Amino acid sequence: QHPYETPPAINQYQNQAVMADNSATDAWQDCDEIGQRLRSEINRLAYSRRTDWFNAVKVVASSYKEATTENVAIWQAVQESYLQAFPQYEDEVQRQPSTTPPLATQGIPQEQQVPP
């Protein structure tokens, strides 16, 4: 052995260090790819859930509107039947102001309401 020659163990350690560095770089790239896939999937699910929620709220609102329209029709039919059965009260019913505000303005502060 020459005194300035590199011992074989050093070469072996250098090779192991290079392999470990390559392995760490590969692992880092794999983790980065997994993170990107995970982020993409989370965004896709979040968008899907927001869309589903919005559609569900639209269905509920539509059903509520339909039910309210039916209730109004029922009350109007009842009022009409009542006035036919008791015509003497027709003028009285028409002169009485409604004691409740229209459905569209209930729960809205007076200053925020749009005049009819």
Beta strands, then each sheet from edge to edge (+ up, - down):
end
